[in-house]
């Protein structure tokens, strides 16, 4: 059941990312493969800075999915605590 909940969380996060990027699948693929810099040159609070989003999610599992979901939800809906 734990794996099913993790998959459901990832699905919701993927939908949020798709919605944020106007359902442009190519842009979502680029986002998953792009590695933004870590440190001073990093954009403001990217949970996966210094890594690709794909590697961050694979290594971090459900906790990483939750962090990414909080980040994209904060961008979409203006939650200052999420970014």
N, CA, C and O atoms as CSV, one atom per row, in Angstrom:
chain,resi,resn,atom,element,x,y,z
A,1,UNK,N,N,0.820,-1.199,0.000
A,1,UNK,CA,C,0.000,0.000,0.000
A,1,UNK,C,C,0.865,1.264,0.000
A,1,UNK,O,O,0.472,2.288,-0.559
A,2,UNK,N,N,2.037,1.191,0.625
A,2,UNK,CA,C,2.930,2.338,0.680
A,2,UNK,C,C,3.411,2.742,-0.716
A,2,UNK,O,O,3.470,3.929,-1.039
A,3,UNK,N,N,3.753,1.752,-1.536
A,3,UNK,CA,C,4.187,2.020,-2.894
A,3,UNK,C,C,3.086,2.654,-3.728
A,3,UNK,O,O,3.343,3.521,-4.563
A,4,UNK,N,N,1.859,2.212,-3.491
A,4,UNK,CA,C,0.716,2.774,-4.216
A,4,UNK,C,C,0.519,4.243,-3.856
A,4,UNK,O,O,0.225,5.058,-4.731
A,5,UNK,N,N,0.678,4.588,-2.589
A,5,UNK,CA,C,0.540,5.981,-2.173
A,5,UNK,C,C,1.655,6.842,-2.760
A,5,UNK,O,O,1.419,7.985,-3.150
A,6,UNK,N,N,2.865,6.297,-2.823
A,6,UNK,CA,C,3.986,7.031,-3.413
A,6,UNK,C,C,3.720,7.275,-4.901
A,6,UNK,O,O,3.975,8.368,-5.406
A,7,UNK,N,N,3.222,6.289,-5.581
A,7,UNK,CA,C,2.906,6.436,-7.000
A,7,UNK,C,C,1.792,7.457,-7.203
A,7,UNK,O,O,1.851,8.262,-8.132
A,8,UNK,N,N,0.794,7.431,-6.354
A,8,UNK,CA,C,-0.300,8.400,-6.446
A,8,UNK,C,C,0.238,9.819,-6.217
A,8,UNK,O,O,-0.161,10.752,-6.916
A,9,UNK,N,N,1.134,9.983,-5.249
A,9,UNK,CA,C,1.743,11.286,-4.994
A,9,UNK,C,C,2.531,11.778,-6.193
A,9,UNK,O,O,2.464,12.953,-6.555
A,10,UNK,N,N,3.286,10.862,-6.814
A,10,UNK,CA,C,4.041,11.242,-8.007
A,10,UNK,C,C,3.095,11.644,-9.139
A,10,UNK,O,O,3.365,12.598,-9.869
A,11,UNK,N,N,2.002,10.924,-9.281
A,11,UNK,CA,C,1.040,11.230,-10.343
A,11,UNK,C,C,0.483,12.641,-10.167
A,11,UNK,O,O,0.398,13.395,-11.136
A,12,UNK,N,N,0.105,13.007,-8.944
A,12,UNK,CA,C,-0.414,14.348,-8.693
A,12,UNK,C,C,0.656,15.409,-8.959
A,12,UNK,O,O,0.361,16.470,-9.508
A,13,UNK,N,N,1.878,15.121,-8.576
A,13,UNK,CA,C,2.975,16.057,-8.826
A,13,UNK,C,C,3.200,16.212,-10.325
A,13,UNK,O,O,3.388,17.328,-10.810
A,14,UNK,N,N,3.183,15.111,-11.059
A,14,UNK,CA,C,3.345,15.177,-12.514
A,14,UNK,C,C,2.221,15.999,-13.140
A,14,UNK,O,O,2.469,16.774,-14.064
A,15,UNK,N,N,1.007,15.846,-12.658
A,15,UNK,CA,C,-0.110,16.650,-13.172
A,15,UNK,C,C,0.091,18.127,-12.870
A,15,UNK,O,O,-0.196,18.980,-13.710
A,16,UNK,N,N,0.586,18.433,-11.671
A,16,UNK,CA,C,0.863,19.831,-11.328
A,16,UNK,C,C,1.935,20.416,-12.245
A,16,UNK,O,O,1.815,21.551,-12.706
A,17,UNK,N,N,2.982,19.635,-12.507
A,17,UNK,CA,C,4.036,20.102,-13.408
A,17,UNK,C,C,3.500,20.303,-14.823
A,17,UNK,O,O,3.811,21.303,-15.471
A,18,UNK,N,N,2.706,19.365,-15.297
A,18,UNK,CA,C,2.104,19.501,-16.629
A,18,UNK,C,C,1.225,20.743,-16.706
A,18,UNK,O,O,1.299,21.499,-17.675
A,19,UNK,N,N,0.409,20.953,-15.709
A,19,UNK,CA,C,-0.468,22.115,-15.688
A,19,UNK,C,C,0.348,23.402,-15.646
A,19,UNK,O,O,0.036,24.359,-16.354
A,20,UNK,N,N,1.391,23.427,-14.820
A,20,UNK,CA,C,2.255,24.597,-14.696
A,20,UNK,C,C,2.910,24.942,-16.032
A,20,UNK,O,O,3.119,26.115,-16.344
A,21,UNK,N,N,3.232,23.916,-16.815
A,21,UNK,CA,C,3.899,24.115,-18.106
A,21,UNK,C,C,2.924,24.001,-19.277
A,21,UNK,O,O,3.315,23.644,-20.388
A,22,UNK,N,N,1.655,24.306,-19.016
A,22,UNK,CA,C,0.613,24.344,-20.052
A,22,UNK,C,C,0.484,23.032,-20.821
A,22,UNK,O,O,0.229,23.035,-22.026
A,23,UNK,N,N,0.659,21.935,-20.135
A,23,UNK,CA,C,0.526,20.586,-20.696
A,23,UNK,C,C,1.425,20.360,-21.910
A,23,UNK,O,O,1.076,19.625,-22.835
A,24,UNK,N,N,2.585,21.007,-21.884
A,24,UNK,CA,C,3.586,20.835,-22.932
A,24,UNK,C,C,4.541,19.726,-22.492
A,24,UNK,O,O,5.455,19.955,-21.700
A,25,UNK,N,N,4.315,18.534,-23.013
A,25,UNK,CA,C,5.099,17.362,-22.613
A,25,UNK,C,C,6.588,17.534,-22.843
A,25,UNK,O,O,7.391,17.066,-22.036
A,26,UNK,N,N,6.977,18.199,-23.933
A,26,UNK,CA,C,8.399,18.402,-24.217
A,26,UNK,C,C,9.045,19.275,-23.142
A,26,UNK,O,O,10.183,19.029,-22.743
A,27,UNK,N,N,8.327,20.287,-22.676
A,27,UNK,CA,C,8.863,21.148,-21.611
A,27,UNK,C,C,9.020,20.386,-20.308
A,27,UNK,O,O,9.988,20.596,-19.578
A,28,UNK,N,N,8.081,19.506,-20.010
A,28,UNK,CA,C,8.183,18.700,-18.794
A,28,UNK,C,C,9.385,17.762,-18.899
A,28,UNK,O,O,10.117,17.587,-17.925
A,29,UNK,N,N,9.592,17.166,-20.054
A,29,UNK,CA,C,10.762,16.303,-20.243
A,29,UNK,C,C,12.051,17.083,-20.053
A,29,UNK,O,O,12.984,16.588,-19.420
A,30,UNK,N,N,12.119,18.291,-20.589
A,30,UNK,CA,C,13.302,19.133,-20.408
A,30,UNK,C,C,13.512,19.445,-18.928
A,30,UNK,O,O,14.641,19.415,-18.438
A,31,UNK,N,N,12.431,19.743,-18.225
A,31,UNK,CA,C,12.525,20.040,-16.795
A,31,UNK,C,C,13.096,18.850,-16.031
A,31,UNK,O,O,13.922,19.028,-15.136
A,32,UNK,N,N,12.666,17.646,-16.373
A,32,UNK,CA,C,13.149,16.443,-15.688
A,32,UNK,C,C,14.627,16.186,-15.962
A,32,UNK,O,O,15.300,15.547,-15.153
A,33,UNK,N,N,15.143,16.676,-17.092
A,33,UNK,CA,C,16.529,16.361,-17.470
A,33,UNK,C,C,17.502,17.510,-17.232
A,33,UNK,O,O,18.715,17.318,-17.316
A,34,UNK,N,N,16.993,18.687,-16.939
A,34,UNK,CA,C,17.845,19.859,-16.728
A,34,UNK,C,C,18.392,19.862,-15.298
A,34,UNK,O,O,17.656,19.609,-14.345
A,35,UNK,N,N,19.680,20.147,-15.161
A,35,UNK,CA,C,20.316,20.213,-13.844
A,35,UNK,C,C,20.668,21.669,-13.543
A,35,UNK,O,O,21.704,22.156,-13.994
A,36,UNK,N,N,19.816,22.375,-12.783
A,36,UNK,CA,C,20.130,23.758,-12.431
A,36,UNK,C,C,21.329,23.792,-11.481
A,36,UNK,O,O,21.563,22.831,-10.748
A,37,UNK,N,N,22.084,24.881,-11.487
A,37,UNK,CA,C,23.265,24.945,-10.623
A,37,UNK,C,C,22.887,24.970,-9.151
A,37,UNK,O,O,21.801,25.414,-8.776
A,38,UNK,N,N,23.799,24.489,-8.336
A,38,UNK,CA,C,23.620,24.565,-6.877
A,38,UNK,C,C,24.416,25.761,-6.375
A,38,UNK,O,O,25.345,26.219,-7.040
A,39,UNK,N,N,24.059,26.253,-5.233
A,39,UNK,CA,C,24.821,27.331,-4.620
A,39,UNK,C,C,24.316,28.700,-5.003
A,39,UNK,O,O,23.123,28.895,-5.237
A,40,UNK,N,N,25.238,29.652,-5.064
A,40,UNK,CA,C,24.880,31.052,-5.274
A,40,UNK,C,C,24.211,31.307,-6.619
A,40,UNK,O,O,23.371,32.201,-6.728
A,41,UNK,N,N,24.566,30.547,-7.631
A,41,UNK,CA,C,23.978,30.750,-8.957
A,41,UNK,C,C,22.632,30.056,-9.122
A,41,UNK,O,O,21.996,30.164,-10.171
A,42,UNK,N,N,22.203,29.347,-8.093
A,42,UNK,CA,C,20.957,28.582,-8.184
A,42,UNK,C,C,19.754,29.517,-8.144
A,42,UNK,O,O,19.770,30.534,-7.451
A,43,UNK,N,N,18.713,29.166,-8.892
A,43,UNK,CA,C,17.463,29.916,-8.781
A,43,UNK,C,C,16.936,29.801,-7.353
A,43,UNK,O,O,17.317,28.880,-6.630
A,44,UNK,N,N,16.083,30.706,-6.944
A,44,UNK,CA,C,15.558,30.635,-5.577
A,44,UNK,C,C,14.879,29.294,-5.296
A,44,UNK,O,O,14.024,28.845,-6.059
A,45,UNK,N,N,15.259,28.688,-4.231
A,45,UNK,CA,C,14.726,27.433,-3.704
A,45,UNK,C,C,14.220,26.445,-4.742
A,45,UNK,O,O,13.020,26.351,-5.003
A,46,UNK,N,N,15.125,25.736,-5.307
A,46,UNK,CA,C,14.781,24.573,-6.127
A,46,UNK,C,C,15.207,23.354,-5.319
A,46,UNK,O,O,16.396,23.190,-5.045
A,47,UNK,N,N,14.286,22.512,-4.939
A,47,UNK,CA,C,14.663,21.349,-4.115
A,47,UNK,C,C,15.722,20.470,-4.769
A,47,UNK,O,O,16.471,19.792,-4.066
A,48,UNK,N,N,15.801,20.466,-6.087
A,48,UNK,CA,C,16.724,19.584,-6.786
A,48,UNK,C,C,17.939,20.327,-7.346
A,48,UNK,O,O,18.623,19.792,-8.219
A,49,UNK,N,N,18.227,21.537,-6.873
A,49,UNK,CA,C,19.371,22.312,-7.379
A,49,UNK,C,C,20.643,21.465,-7.309
A,49,UNK,O,O,20.919,20.822,-6.296
A,50,UNK,N,N,21.401,21.475,-8.384
A,50,UNK,CA,C,22.631,20.699,-8.469
A,50,UNK,C,C,22.430,19.287,-8.979
A,50,UNK,O,O,23.388,18.519,-9.074
A,51,UNK,N,N,21.209,18.937,-9.305
A,51,UNK,CA,C,20.861,17.599,-9.779
A,51,UNK,C,C,19.771,17.748,-10.830
A,51,UNK,O,O,19.202,18.828,-10.990
A,52,UNK,N,N,19.484,16.685,-11.536
A,52,UNK,CA,C,18.304,16.728,-12.394
A,52,UNK,C,C,17.086,16.406,-11.532
A,52,UNK,O,O,17.200,15.753,-10.495
A,53,UNK,N,N,15.950,16.862,-11.965
A,53,UNK,CA,C,14.710,16.548,-11.251
A,53,UNK,C,C,14.497,15.040,-11.228
A,53,UNK,O,O,14.067,14.486,-10.216
A,54,UNK,N,N,14.794,14.382,-12.331
A,54,UNK,CA,C,14.632,12.930,-12.408
A,54,UNK,C,C,15.493,12.225,-11.366
A,54,UNK,O,O,15.003,11.354,-10.648
A,55,UNK,N,N,16.771,12.591,-11.275
A,55,UNK,CA,C,17.670,11.953,-10.310
A,55,UNK,C,C,17.233,12.256,-8.881
A,55,UNK,O,O,17.293,11.385,-8.013
A,56,UNK,N,N,16.795,13.481,-8.638
A,56,UNK,CA,C,16.324,13.877,-7.304
A,56,UNK,C,C,15.138,13.019,-6.871
A,56,UNK,O,O,15.092,12.536,-5.740
A,57,UNK,N,N,14.183,12.835,-7.775
A,57,UNK,CA,C,12.994,12.036,-7.443
A,57,UNK,C,C,13.338,10.562,-7.269
A,57,UNK,O,O,12.827,9.905,-6.362
A,58,UNK,N,N,14.202,10.042,-8.136
A,58,UNK,CA,C,14.583,8.629,-8.028
A,58,UNK,C,C,15.315,8.352,-6.718
A,58,UNK,O,O,15.076,7.328,-6.078
A,59,UNK,N,N,16.196,9.251,-6.321
A,59,UNK,CA,C,16.985,9.040,-5.107
A,59,UNK,C,C,16.182,9.321,-3.838
A,59,UNK,O,O,16.377,8.666,-2.814
A,60,UNK,N,N,15.277,10.303,-3.914
A,60,UNK,CA,C,14.576,10.742,-2.707
A,60,UNK,C,C,13.240,10.102,-2.449
A,60,UNK,O,O,12.704,10.221,-1.347
A,61,UNK,N,N,12.685,9.423,-3.435
A,61,UNK,CA,C,11.408,8.730,-3.251
A,61,UNK,C,C,10.259,9.656,-2.886
A,61,UNK,O,O,10.152,10.771,-3.395
A,62,UNK,N,N,9.412,9.177,-2.004
A,62,UNK,CA,C,8.184,9.894,-1.646
A,62,UNK,C,C,8.467,11.259,-1.028
A,62,UNK,O,O,7.716,12.206,-1.258
A,63,UNK,N,N,9.538,11.374,-0.247
A,63,UNK,CA,C,9.862,12.676,0.359
A,63,UNK,C,C,10.247,13.695,-0.708
A,63,UNK,O,O,9.876,14.865,-0.610
A,64,UNK,N,N,10.979,13.265,-1.715
A,64,UNK,CA,C,11.361,14.157,-2.803
A,64,UNK,C,C,10.129,14.581,-3.603
A,64,UNK,O,O,10.009,15.743,-3.991
A,65,UNK,N,N,9.229,13.653,-3.845
A,65,UNK,CA,C,7.985,13.972,-4.561
A,65,UNK,C,C,7.223,15.040,-3.800
A,65,UNK,O,O,6.707,15.984,-4.398
A,66,UNK,N,N,7.148,14.898,-2.483
A,66,UNK,CA,C,6.431,15.871,-1.653
A,66,UNK,C,C,7.086,17.254,-1.748
A,66,UNK,O,O,6.385,18.261,-1.841
A,67,UNK,N,N,8.412,17.312,-1.725
A,67,UNK,CA,C,9.113,18.597,-1.826
A,67,UNK,C,C,8.863,19.262,-3.172
A,67,UNK,O,O,8.637,20.470,-3.238
A,68,UNK,N,N,8.901,18.486,-4.235
A,68,UNK,CA,C,8.661,19.042,-5.574
A,68,UNK,C,C,7.216,19.501,-5.696
A,68,UNK,O,O,6.949,20.552,-6.278
A,69,UNK,N,N,6.286,18.731,-5.159
A,69,UNK,CA,C,4.880,19.111,-5.211
A,69,UNK,C,C,4.650,20.416,-4.451
A,69,UNK,O,O,3.904,21.279,-4.915
A,70,UNK,N,N,5.282,20.564,-3.292
A,70,UNK,CA,C,5.162,21.813,-2.536
A,70,UNK,C,C,5.724,22.979,-3.337
A,70,UNK,O,O,5.155,24.070,-3.335
A,71,UNK,N,N,6.840,22.750,-4.020
A,71,UNK,CA,C,7.471,23.805,-4.817
A,71,UNK,C,C,6.561,24.248,-5.958
A,71,UNK,O,O,6.307,25.442,-6.118
A,72,UNK,N,N,6.069,23.299,-6.752
A,72,UNK,CA,C,5.245,23.673,-7.905
A,72,UNK,C,C,3.896,24.221,-7.461
A,72,UNK,O,O,3.361,25.119,-8.111
A,73,UNK,N,N,3.339,23.710,-6.382
A,73,UNK,CA,C,2.076,24.230,-5.869
A,73,UNK,C,C,2.262,25.669,-5.390
A,73,UNK,O,O,1.390,26.513,-5.591
A,74,UNK,N,N,3.395,25.941,-4.760
A,74,UNK,CA,C,3.686,27.302,-4.320
A,74,UNK,C,C,3.795,28.267,-5.487
A,74,UNK,O,O,3.336,29.406,-5.398
A,75,UNK,N,N,4.397,27.822,-6.580
A,75,UNK,CA,C,4.489,28.677,-7.767
A,75,UNK,C,C,3.120,28.910,-8.395
A,75,UNK,O,O,2.788,30.023,-8.803
A,76,UNK,N,N,2.344,27.854,-8.463
A,76,UNK,CA,C,1.039,27.939,-9.138
A,76,UNK,C,C,0.034,28.755,-8.347
A,76,UNK,O,O,-0.728,29.537,-8.917
A,77,UNK,N,N,0.034,28.571,-7.020
A,77,UNK,CA,C,-1.034,29.161,-6.210
A,77,UNK,C,C,-0.542,30.255,-5.261
A,77,UNK,O,O,-1.327,30.818,-4.498
A,78,UNK,N,N,0.755,30.552,-5.311
A,78,UNK,CA,C,1.273,31.665,-4.532
A,78,UNK,C,C,1.437,31.407,-3.052
A,78,UNK,O,O,1.331,32.338,-2.254
A,79,UNK,N,N,1.692,30.176,-2.662
A,79,UNK,CA,C,1.919,29.866,-1.260
A,79,UNK,C,C,3.359,30.229,-0.908
A,79,UNK,O,O,4.281,29.533,-1.335
A,80,UNK,N,N,3.580,31.298,-0.141
A,80,UNK,CA,C,4.950,31.730,0.146
A,80,UNK,C,C,5.742,30.722,0.995
A,80,UNK,O,O,6.973,30.752,0.991
A,81,UNK,N,N,5.064,29.850,1.707
A,81,UNK,CA,C,5.754,28.842,2.517
A,81,UNK,C,C,6.302,27.715,1.661
A,81,UNK,O,O,7.188,26.982,2.101
A,82,UNK,N,N,5.792,27.564,0.444
A,82,UNK,CA,C,6.195,26.453,-0.415
A,82,UNK,C,C,7.396,26.790,-1.287
A,82,UNK,O,O,8.015,25.884,-1.845
A,83,UNK,N,N,7.740,28.052,-1.418
A,83,UNK,CA,C,8.905,28.433,-2.222
A,83,UNK,C,C,9.899,29.206,-1.415
A,83,UNK,O,O,10.940,29.606,-1.935
